[in-house]
């Protein structure tokens, strides 16, 4: 039900804080976001099940599971080589279990648990890193900022995991290879050894058989608490750490002592303060999980959505004239208490971006069904069951959280609205899976105006490796199958495909159906096979075959649509014409702004979109009458919006050289080029591409100071704030009228204060390059950057 969006374009995240903007949905990180934050309760993912409470010993008596998770991440990272830019957190550990450096059952049991969450959108490497975040947090430690995007290795890495018998010189060389300084070597050891201990089963010469508790002697006296006792007990001489004292000393395997003492105990003495210890561990453990091979690009630290659509699914219902939209709106109730919420309003746009939804309104009220929690957050789930007429369809929606005090908060996906695709959908009632045999039948529905394009099913499924070294992580296999065309019911045509999934893990398979090719394809993706029933139900529709939205009052060219993504013309389409096209400076109430590029990795206009073979400028305009901007592209594609993506730029008019497929006398852009038009009407807030953004020297009673960073671990201006999808400098100045400073950040966030907090410094002006959500002629800071203004005459 979501558009096909490239990975990097979807990840628009800010640093962790209490007033950051939401991520933009959908994102390639959505699956991991749920695994990490949505832990227990309603729709809980249970990722923390075997590490909460911290003292759980799922791998056997005496083995603290949280400690095993922390150790598995270090062992996976430890073969990294900064000089060759290889290794790091890449899940190569699964192929190295038998090489002698990874003793004990903890590594295999850790990977076996993570394998339950392995998918095309949750790599084993990211799960290993997430395990560090979860283990530390479950045991009372700091929040380790977690970035995503790691790629799994396909073979084992080199050797070189530090061993107890190594000398200080060898330890320093090994940690240097990993990218750690001698000081960081001490820090990461002290932070990693706050949990668990040494086991006699693997190290009988260090922990003699029969000693300790259940065969383990702890690194400190609190083996299941993330605290600095491992340091304080070492410094005050009371440590029972078997890598500091005991039999390990006589055989020179007292590795913690060697490491801690390598700088004369200077570093460990600084870590005797609990606050300093936590701060150091937060930084050094993040550095550990951020060690990745060359070519891997990590996202910004992931944060939970304030509002997140969950399991959004369209289904055609009998007789074939309406779609049922089901799913949930998940509200992060950490900062919007669930007891303060009256209900949630779901308000959608039709296929053309308008408000006509047949005989009913384009809105739905949802009430709380269940709650979930994570380590630091709580969530409320509001269920959807919305009837959408096929004739009008759906393209996007916004969410309004109505509070019991009569106020409300509107969430619009950072100004983009939440997109939905009704061009293709997985028809779950007519799909089924026999989990015993892996026999899968998938039925998809494709809107009839897209019937010229190829329809495919892609299934990703885990396959046990049955490896000699006991690798518990299955391989992820993929199968692509062309779908067969079936009956036409109303505005949709049925397609079907079958596949037998081998390996016995078919319930963990993920299903994607698509129409079209590449990044322009429309998809209904990442559907869990295990959610399908064991029997495919028949469909008893009787609606006559038609085109979505067609009527006697409108020609098909203005109503056939492809929301959000576009499709290239089928091979049989002929765009050439002997007629010479000319520019049209005015089309209806819109004027030509020129030829513009698409955004970098995103569409320049994201309000609504259409594709059909008889495209004209006039029909595109009629599709986009609810918007300030529209543009024609590739001869047959039409895009609408109220603002341009900030990465879209004007190019030479000659780049837009493709005639319109429905009128060869007009130009309709070209590949990745928009023939762009803007309204000539006066509207309350009009964001047009002709506005060139600039840094305003004055806003009311405030003067521009410059581009300013946030403070160290805090907001630079923390006395008042709000966020809005219609943000302008004037709105923020008015809100902050009682303060000395105001600043706008990330295009839509406003902050006020009388002083700048410690650590906030001036940045280069170019850093504040994000346009204001409510006025693209203004700059409104950027991620972690404030467009800063000071009240005139207030002094410095």
C-alpha positions in Angstrom: 0.0 0.0 0.0 3.1 2.3 0.1 5.1 3.9 -2.7 8.4 2.3 -3.7 10.9 4.7 -2.2 14.7 4.4 -2.4 16.5 3.7 0.9 18.4 6.9 1.4 15.5 9.1 0.4 13.2 7.7 3.1 15.5 8.2 6.0 14.9 11.8 7.2 15.8 11.4 10.9 17.0 13.8 13.6 19.1 13.3 16.6 17.4 11.8 19.7 15.5 14.4 21.7 12.1 15.3 23.0 11.0 17.7 20.3 12.4 16.3 17.1 10.4 16.0 14.0 8.9 12.6 13.1 10.7 10.4 10.5 9.0 10.6 7.1 6.8 7.6 6.4 7.3 5.1 4.8 11.0 4.5 5.5 13.3 1.5 4.9 13.9 1.6 8.7 10.2 1.0 9.6 10.6 -2.7 10.4 13.6 -2.1 12.6 11.9 0.8 14.3 9.1 -1.6 15.5 11.6 -4.3 16.5 13.6 -1.8 18.6 10.9 0.3 20.2 7.6 -1.6 20.1 8.6 -4.3 22.5 5.7 -5.5 24.8 1.9 -5.3 24.9 -0.4 -4.9 22.0 1.4 -5.9 18.8 4.7 -6.1 20.8 7.6 -7.5 18.9 9.2 -9.1 22.0 12.8 -8.3 21.0 13.7 -7.9 24.7 11.9 -11.1 25.8 15.1 -13.0 26.9 17.0 -10.1 28.3 14.3 -8.6 30.5 14.9 -8.6 33.4 18.6 -8.1 32.9 19.5 -11.2 34.9 17.8 -13.6 32.5 20.0 -16.6 31.7 18.4 -18.0 28.5 21.6 -19.6 27.3 22.1 -21.6 30.5 22.7 -21.1 34.2 25.4 -18.6 35.0 25.2 -17.0 31.5 23.6 -13.5 31.6 21.9 -13.2 28.2 22.3 -9.5 28.0 26.1 -9.9 28.5 26.1 -12.5 25.7 24.5 -10.0 23.4 27.0 -7.4 24.2 29.9 -9.8 23.8 28.5 -11.1 20.4 28.6 -7.6 19.0 32.2 -7.0 20.1 33.3 -10.3 18.6 31.5 -9.5 15.3 33.2 -6.1 15.2 36.7 -7.2 16.4 38.0 -8.4 13.1 37.6 -4.9 11.6 40.6 -3.5 9.8 40.5 0.3 9.4 43.5 0.2 7.1 41.9 -2.1 4.6 38.4 -0.8 5.4 37.0 -4.3 6.0 35.1 -6.0 8.7 33.1 -4.4 11.5 29.5 -5.1 12.5 28.6 -7.2 9.4 27.3 -10.5 10.9 30.4 -12.3 9.7 30.4 -13.9 13.2 27.9 -16.5 12.0 30.6 -17.9 9.6 33.3 -17.8 12.3 31.8 -19.8 15.1 34.1 -22.7 14.7 37.5 -20.9 14.4 38.4 -21.1 18.1 38.1 -17.4 18.9 34.4 -17.5 19.8 34.1 -20.0 22.6 31.0 -20.9 24.5 27.4 -21.2 23.4 26.5 -17.5 23.8 27.4 -16.4 20.3 25.3 -19.1 18.6 22.3 -18.7 20.9 22.4 -14.9 20.4 22.4 -15.3 16.6 19.7 -17.9 16.8 17.4 -15.5 18.6 18.1 -12.7 16.2 17.4 -15.0 13.3 13.6 -14.8 14.2 13.7 -11.2 13.1 15.8 -11.5 10.0 14.2 -10.1 6.9 15.0 -8.0 3.8 14.5 -4.9 6.0 16.2 -6.1 9.1 19.7 -7.4 8.4 21.5 -9.6 10.9 24.2 -6.9 11.3 21.6 -4.3 12.2 20.0 -6.8 14.7 23.4 -7.4 16.3 23.8 -3.6 16.7 20.2 -3.3 18.0 21.1 -6.0 20.5 23.7 -3.7 22.1 21.1 -1.0 22.4 18.6 -3.4 24.0 21.0 -5.2 26.3 22.5 -2.0 27.7 19.0 -0.4 28.1 17.5 -3.5 29.7 20.2 -3.5 32.3 19.8 0.2 33.2 22.5 1.6 31.0 22.4 4.7 28.8 20.6 5.0 25.4 23.1 4.0 22.8 22.2 5.9 19.6 21.4 3.3 17.0 22.0 3.9 13.3 20.9 1.5 10.6 21.8 0.3 7.2 24.4 -2.4 7.9 24.9 -5.1 5.3 25.4 -8.7 6.1 28.6 -10.5 5.1 28.4 -13.6 3.0 31.7 -15.2 4.4 33.7 -15.1 7.6 36.2 -12.4 8.3 39.8 -12.7 9.5 41.0 -13.7 12.9 42.1 -11.3 15.5 39.7 -11.2 18.4 41.7 -10.2 21.5 42.6 -13.1 23.7 43.4 -13.0 27.5 47.0 -14.1 27.0 47.9 -11.2 24.7 50.4 -8.6 25.8 49.5 -4.9 26.2 51.4 -4.2 23.0 49.3 -6.7 21.1 46.1 -5.4 22.6 47.0 -1.9 21.5 47.8 -3.1 18.0 44.5 -5.0 17.7 42.4 -2.1 18.9 44.2 0.3 16.7 43.4 -2.0 13.7 39.7 -1.8 14.8 39.9 2.0 14.9 40.2 2.6 18.7 42.8 4.7 20.5 44.6 3.3 23.6 42.2 5.2 25.8 39.2 3.9 24.0 40.6 0.4 24.3 40.4 0.8 28.1 36.9 2.4 27.9 35.3 -0.2 25.7 36.7 -3.0 27.9 35.4 -1.4 31.1 32.0 -0.8 29.5 31.7 -4.2 27.9 32.7 -6.0 31.2 30.0 -4.4 33.4 27.8 -7.4 32.7 28.4 -11.1 33.1 31.7 -12.8 33.8 34.1 -15.6 32.9 33.0 -19.3 32.7 34.9 -22.3 33.7 33.5 -24.3 30.8 35.5 -22.2 28.4 38.4 -21.0 30.6 39.0 -23.6 33.3 42.5 -22.2 33.9 41.0 -18.9 34.8 37.9 -20.1 36.6 38.6 -23.5 38.0 35.8 -26.1 37.8 33.6 -25.9 40.8 34.3 -22.3 41.6 32.0 -19.3 41.2 28.2 -19.4 40.9 27.0 -21.9 38.3 30.5 -22.0 36.8 30.8 -18.2 36.5 32.8 -15.6 38.3 31.6 -12.1 37.6 33.6 -9.2 36.3 32.1 -7.3 39.3 29.7 -7.9 42.1 26.7 -6.8 40.0 26.8 -9.1 37.0 23.3 -8.1 35.8 23.4 -4.3 36.2 25.0 -1.8 33.9 27.0 0.2 36.4 30.6 1.1 37.0 31.4 -1.4 39.7 33.8 -3.1 37.4 35.9 0.1 37.6 35.4 1.1 41.2 36.1 -2.4 42.6 39.3 -2.5 40.5 40.4 0.9 41.7 39.7 0.3 45.4 41.4 -3.1 45.3 38.3 -5.2 46.1 37.8 -6.6 42.6 37.1 -10.4 42.3 37.2 -10.0 38.5 38.9 -13.2 37.3 40.7 -11.2 34.5 42.2 -9.0 37.2 43.0 -11.4 40.1 43.2 -15.1 40.9 44.7 -17.9 38.7 44.8 -15.7 35.6 47.7 -13.6 37.1 50.1 -16.6 37.4 49.5 -17.6 33.7 49.5 -14.0 32.4 45.9 -14.2 31.3 44.7 -11.3 33.5 43.7 -9.2 30.5 41.5 -6.7 32.2 44.3 -5.7 34.5 46.7 -5.4 31.6 44.3 -3.2 29.7 43.2 -1.0 32.7 46.8 -0.6 33.9 48.2 0.2 30.5 48.1 4.0 31.1 48.8 3.8 34.8 45.1 3.6 35.6 44.5 7.1 34.5 41.5 6.3 32.3 39.8 4.0 34.8 40.2 6.6 37.5 38.1 9.0 35.4 35.4 6.4 35.1 34.8 6.1 38.9 32.1 8.7 38.6 28.8 7.0 37.6 27.8 9.9 35.4 31.1 10.0 33.6 31.1 6.3 33.2 27.6 6.3 31.6 28.6 9.1 29.2 31.8 7.4 28.1 30.0 4.1 27.6 27.3 5.7 25.5 29.9 7.2 23.2 32.3 4.3 23.0 29.6 1.6 22.5 28.1 3.7 19.8 31.4 3.9 18.1 31.8 0.1 18.4 28.5 -0.6 16.6 29.2 2.1 14.0 32.3 0.3 12.8 31.2 -1.0 9.4 32.9 -2.1 6.2 33.8 0.4 3.4 30.8 1.3 1.3 28.2 0.9 4.0 26.3 4.1 4.7 24.5 4.3 8.0 21.4 6.4 8.7 21.1 9.0 11.4 20.2 7.6 14.8 16.7 6.1 14.6 13.9 7.6 16.7 10.3 6.3 17.2 7.5 8.0 15.1 5.1 10.2 17.0 2.5 9.0 14.5 3.0 5.8 12.5 0.7 4.0 10.1 0.9 0.3 10.8 -0.2 -2.6 8.5 -2.1 -0.4 6.1 -3.9 -2.7 3.7 -6.5 -2.1 1.0 -8.8 -5.0 0.1 -11.5 -5.1 -2.7 -14.8 -6.2 -1.1 -18.0 -7.6 -2.7 -19.4 -6.7 -5.2 -16.3 -4.8 -6.3 -17.3 -1.2 -6.0 -15.5 -0.4 -2.8 -12.1 -0.9 -1.0 -11.8 -1.7 2.7 -8.8 0.0 4.2 -7.6 -1.6 7.4 -4.6 -1.0 9.7 -3.7 1.1 12.7 -2.6 4.6 13.6 0.1 4.1 16.2 0.5 7.2 18.5 3.6 7.6 20.6 2.0 8.3 24.0 5.3 9.0 25.7 4.7 12.8 25.2 1.0 12.7 24.3 -0.4 10.7 27.3 -3.0 8.1 26.2 -5.4 9.3 28.9 -5.4 12.7 27.3 -6.5 11.5 23.9 -10.2 11.5 23.0 -9.8 9.9 19.6 -7.9 10.0 16.4 -9.3 11.4 13.1 -8.1 9.8 9.9 -8.6 12.3 7.0 -7.8 11.2 3.4 -7.5 12.6 -0.1 -9.1 10.8 -3.1 -7.1 9.5 -6.0 -6.9 13.0 -7.6 -5.8 14.7 -4.3 -9.2 16.1 -3.7 -11.9 15.8 -1.0 -14.7 14.1 -3.0 -15.1 10.6 -1.6 -18.5 9.5 -3.0 -21.5 9.7 -0.8 -19.4 9.7 2.4 -16.9 12.1 3.9 -13.2 11.6 3.6 -12.7 11.1 7.3 -12.9 8.4 10.0 -12.8 8.4 13.8 -10.7 5.8 15.5 -10.7 4.9 19.2 -8.0 3.3 21.3 -7.7 -0.5 21.0 -4.5 -1.4 22.8 -1.2 -0.1 24.2 2.4 -1.2 23.8 5.7 -0.2 25.5 9.4 -0.1 25.0 12.3 0.7 27.2 11.6 4.4 27.1 8.3 4.8 25.2 4.7 3.9 25.2 2.3 3.6 22.3 -1.4 3.6 21.7 -3.0 1.8 18.7 -6.1 3.2 17.0 -7.7 0.7 14.5 -8.9 1.7 11.1 -11.7 0.1 9.1 -12.6 2.5 6.3 -14.7 2.0 3.2 -13.2 3.8 0.2 -15.2 4.0 -3.1 -13.3 2.5 -6.0 -14.5 5.3 -8.2 -12.7 7.9 -6.1 -9.9 5.9 -4.6 -7.3 7.1 -2.1 -3.9 8.7 -2.5 -2.9 10.1 0.9 -4.1 11.0 4.4 -3.3 13.0 7.5 -3.9 12.2 11.2 -5.5 14.5 13.7 -5.1 13.6 17.4 -8.1 15.0 19.3 -7.5 15.6 22.9 -10.0 15.6 25.8 -9.4 19.2 26.6 -10.9 20.1 23.2 -7.6 20.8 21.4 -6.1 18.8 18.6 -2.8 18.1 16.9 -2.4 17.6 13.2 0.3 15.3 11.8 1.0 15.5 8.1 4.1 13.4 7.6 6.4 16.4 7.6 4.3 18.2 5.1 4.1 15.3 2.7 0.9 13.7 3.9 1.0 9.9 4.4 1.0 8.3 0.9 -1.1 5.3 -0.1 -1.2 3.4 -3.4 -4.4 2.0 -4.8 -3.0 0.9 -8.2 -2.0 -2.5 -6.9 -2.9 -4.4 -3.8 -2.4 -7.9 -2.3 -5.8 -9.4 -2.1 -5.3 -11.3 1.2 -8.7 -13.2 1.4 -8.0 -14.8 -2.0 -4.4 -15.6 -1.0 -3.3 -18.5 1.2 -0.3 -20.4 2.6 -0.1 -24.1 3.7 2.7 -23.7 6.2 3.4 -27.4 6.4 4.3 -27.8 2.7 5.1 -24.2 2.0 2.5 -24.1 -0.8 1.8 -20.4 -1.5 -1.0 -18.9 -3.6 -1.0 -15.1 -4.0 -3.7 -13.0 -5.6 -3.1 -9.4 -6.5 -5.5 -6.8 -7.9 -4.2 -4.2 -10.5 -6.2 -1.2 -11.5 -7.4 -1.5 -15.1 -5.6 1.6 -16.4 -2.3 -0.2 -15.5 -3.0 -3.4 -17.3 -0.4 -2.8 -20.0 2.4 -3.2 -17.5 4.1 -6.4 -16.1 2.8 -7.7 -12.8 5.1 -9.7 -10.6 5.2 -11.4 -7.3 8.5 -11.5 -5.3 8.9 -13.7 -2.3 11.8 -13.4 0.2 12.1 -16.4 2.5 14.6 -17.8 5.1 16.4 -21.1 4.2 18.3 -23.1 6.9 22.0 -23.4 6.0 22.6 -26.7 7.8 26.3 -25.6 8.0 29.0 -27.7 9.5 30.0 -24.9 12.0 26.4 -24.8 13.3 25.6 -21.4 11.8 22.0 -20.8 13.1 21.3 -17.9 10.7 19.3 -18.9 7.7 20.1 -17.6 4.2 17.6 -15.1 2.7 16.5 -16.4 -0.7 14.3 -14.6 -3.2 12.0 -15.8 -5.9 10.4 -13.7 -8.6 7.3 -15.0 -10.4 5.3 -13.4 -13.2 1.6 -13.2 -12.2 -1.1 -14.5 -14.5 -4.0 -12.3 -15.6 -7.5 -13.3 -14.6 -11.0 -11.9 -14.3 -11.8 -8.2 -14.4 -14.2 -7.1 -11.6 -15.1 -3.4 -11.7 -12.0 -1.2 -11.9 -9.6 -4.0 -11.1 -8.2 -7.1 -12.7 -7.2 -10.2 -10.7 -3.7 -11.6 -11.1 -2.4 -14.8 -9.4 0.8 -16.8 -8.9 1.9 -19.9 -7.0 5.1 -20.9 -5.4 6.3 -23.7 -3.0 8.5 -22.2 -0.4 11.2 -24.7 0.8 13.0 -24.9 4.1 10.1 -25.2 6.6 10.2 -21.5 7.5 7.5 -20.3 5.1 5.6 -18.4 7.8 8.6 -16.0 7.9 8.5 -15.2 4.2 7.7 -11.7 2.9 5.6 -11.1 -0.2 5.7 -8.1 -2.5 3.4 -7.7 -5.6 4.3 -5.0 -8.1 3.2 -3.5 -11.4 5.7 -1.8 -13.6 9.5 -1.7 -13.6 12.3 -0.6 -11.2 11.9 2.4 -8.9 8.9 3.6 -10.9 6.9 0.4 -10.0 3.9 0.5 -7.8 4.1 -2.0 -5.0 2.2 -3.6 -2.1 5.3 -4.8 -0.3 6.7 -6.6 2.7 3.5 -8.6 3.5 4.1 -11.4 6.0 3.2 -14.8 4.5 2.3 -16.2 8.0 -0.6 -13.7 8.2 -2.4 -15.5 5.3 -5.0 -18.2 6.0 -4.7 -21.8 5.0 -7.5 -21.6 2.4 -8.0 -19.1 -0.4 -11.6 -17.8 -0.4 -13.4 -17.2 -3.6 -14.4 -13.7 -4.6 -18.1 -13.2 -5.5 -17.9 -9.8 -7.2 -20.4 -8.7 -9.8 -19.3 -5.2 -10.7 -19.0 -4.6 -14.5 -15.4 -4.2 -15.8 -14.6 -0.5 -15.9 -11.9 2.1 -15.5 -11.4 3.6 -12.0 -13.1 7.0 -11.6 -14.5 7.2 -15.2 -17.8 8.9 -15.7 -19.9 10.4 -18.5 -19.0 13.9 -17.2 -15.2 13.5 -17.6 -13.0 12.0 -20.2 -10.9 9.0 -19.1 -7.7 11.0 -19.5 -8.6 13.2 -16.5 -9.5 10.4 -14.2 -7.2 7.4 -14.8 -4.5 7.7 -12.2 -1.4 6.3 -10.7 -0.8 7.6 -7.2 2.6 8.6 -6.0 4.8 6.7 -8.4 4.8 6.8 -12.2 5.2 4.2 -14.9 7.1 4.4 -18.2 5.0 3.9 -21.3 4.5 0.3 -22.5 6.6 -0.8 -25.5 3.6 -0.4 -27.9 3.1 3.3 -27.0 4.0 5.7 -29.8 5.0 9.2 -28.6 6.4 10.7 -31.8 4.3 13.1 -33.9 5.1 15.1 -37.0 3.5 18.1 -35.3 6.1 20.5 -33.8 5.2 21.2 -30.1 5.3 24.7 -28.6 5.5 26.1 -25.2 2.2 27.2 -23.5 2.9 30.0 -21.1 -0.6 29.9 -19.6 -2.8 26.8 -19.0 -6.1 27.7 -17.4 -5.3 29.4 -14.1 -1.7 28.4 -14.1 1.5 29.9 -15.6 4.6 28.2 -16.8 7.6 28.3 -14.4 9.9 26.5 -16.7 11.7 23.1 -16.8 12.6 21.6 -13.4 14.4 18.5 -12.3 13.0 15.9 -10.0 14.3 15.9 -6.4 17.4 13.9 -5.4 16.0 10.4 -4.8 12.4 11.8 -4.3 9.6 13.3 -6.4 9.7 17.1 -6.6 5.9 17.1 -6.3 4.3 14.6 -3.9 0.7 15.7 -3.5 -0.8 13.3 -6.1 0.3 11.8 -9.4 -1.2 10.2 -12.6 -0.1 8.4 -15.7 -2.0 7.6 -18.8 -1.4 7.5 -22.6 -3.5 10.5 -23.6 -1.9 13.0 -21.4 -2.3 16.7 -22.1 -1.4 19.8 -20.2 -5.0 20.6 -19.8 -5.9 17.1 -18.4 -2.9 17.3 -16.0 -4.2 20.7 -14.8 -7.7 19.3 -14.2 -6.2 16.5 -12.2 -4.4 19.0 -10.0 -6.9 21.8 -9.4 -6.7 21.2 -5.6 -2.9 22.1 -5.7 -0.8 25.2 -6.3 1.7 23.4 -8.5 1.6 20.7 -11.2 4.0 19.4 -13.8 3.9 17.0 -16.7 6.8 14.5 -17.2 7.9 11.9 -19.7 5.1 12.7 -22.1 2.4 10.8 -20.0 2.9 11.5 -16.3 1.3 14.2 -14.2 2.4 15.3 -10.7 0.7 17.7 -8.2 1.8 19.5 -5.0 1.8 22.7 -3.0 5.6 22.9 -2.6 8.7 21.6 -4.4 11.2 19.3 -2.8 14.2 21.4 -1.8 16.6 19.4 -4.0 14.6 20.2 -7.2 16.2 22.9 -9.4 15.4 24.7 -12.5 17.2 23.6 -15.6 17.2 24.8 -19.3 13.9 24.8 -21.0 15.3 22.7 -23.9 15.6 19.7 -21.4 11.7 19.5 -21.5 11.5 18.3 -25.0 9.0 15.4 -25.0 5.6 16.0 -26.6 2.5 15.2 -24.6 1.2 11.7 -25.5 -2.4 13.1 -25.9 -1.5 16.3 -27.7 1.7 16.5 -29.8 1.4 20.3 -30.0 2.4 20.6 -26.3 5.5 19.8 -24.3 5.1 17.4 -21.4 8.6 17.5 -19.8 11.0 14.6 -20.4 12.8 11.9 -18.4 13.3 13.3 -14.9 12.2 16.7 -16.1 8.9 18.5 -15.2 7.1 21.0 -17.4 6.2 23.0 -14.3 3.1 25.3 -13.8 2.1 27.4 -10.8 -1.3 28.9 -9.9 -2.0 32.5 -10.7 -4.7 32.6 -7.9 -4.1 34.4 -4.6 -4.3 31.8 -1.8 -3.7 32.2 1.9 -0.4 30.3 1.8 1.1 29.6 -1.7 4.3 27.8 -2.1 5.5 28.1 -5.6 8.7 27.0 -7.2 9.4 30.5 -8.5 10.3 31.6 -4.9 14.1 31.5 -4.4 14.8 31.0 -0.7 17.0 33.5 1.2 18.0 34.3 4.7 15.7 37.1 5.8 17.7 39.9 7.6 14.7 40.9 9.8 11.5 39.3 10.9 9.3 41.7 12.8 11.2 42.8 15.9 14.0 40.2 15.4 17.3 40.5 13.5 19.0 37.5 11.8 22.0 36.2 13.8 23.1 33.3 11.6 23.1 29.6 11.5 23.5 28.1 15.0 24.1 24.5 16.2 22.1 22.9 19.0 23.7 22.7 22.4 25.7 19.8 23.8 23.2 17.2 24.6 20.4 19.7 24.9 18.3 22.2 22.9 20.1 25.6 22.3 16.7 27.3 23.0 14.7 25.2 25.4 12.0 27.4 27.0 9.2 26.9 24.4 8.7 25.1 21.2 6.2 23.9 18.6 6.2 22.2 15.2 3.9 22.7 12.3 3.7 21.6 8.7 3.0 25.2 7.7 6.0 26.8 9.5 7.2 30.2 8.5 9.7 32.6 10.1 6.8 35.0 10.9 4.8 32.2 12.7 7.8 31.3 14.8 8.6 35.0 15.6 5.0 35.6 16.7 5.1 32.4 18.9 8.3 33.5 20.5 7.4 37.2 21.0 8.1 37.1 24.7 11.6 35.8 24.3 15.0 37.2 23.3 15.7 34.5 20.7 13.8 32.4 18.3 15.1 29.8 15.9 13.6 27.6 13.2 15.0 24.1 12.6 14.4 21.2 10.2 11.9 23.3 8.1 9.0 23.0 10.6 10.2 23.3 14.2 10.2 26.5 16.2 12.2 27.1 19.4 12.3 30.1 21.9 14.6 31.2 24.7 16.2 34.0 26.5 19.7 32.5 26.5 21.6 30.1 24.2 22.6 26.9 26.1 26.2 25.9 26.5 27.7 24.2 23.5 25.6 26.0 20.9 28.0 27.7 18.4 27.7 29.4 15.1 27.8 27.2 12.0 28.5 28.1 8.4 25.5 29.7 6.8 25.3 27.0 4.2 24.4 24.5 6.9 21.0 26.1 7.2 19.7 25.1 3.8 16.3 23.7 4.4 13.3 25.6 3.2 10.4 26.5 5.5 7.5 24.1 5.2 5.0 27.0 5.0 7.0 29.3 2.7 9.7 27.9 0.4 11.1 31.4 -0.1 12.5 31.3 3.4 15.2 29.2 5.0 14.3 27.4 8.2 17.5 25.9 9.4 18.2 22.1 8.9 18.8 19.0 11.0 20.5 20.1 14.2 20.8 23.7 12.8 18.8 26.7 13.9 18.0 29.7 11.7 18.6 32.0 14.6 17.1 35.4 15.3 17.6 37.9 18.2 15.3 40.6 19.5 16.4 43.9 18.2 18.2 45.9 21.0 18.4 43.0 23.3 22.2 43.0 23.2 24.5 40.0 23.0 
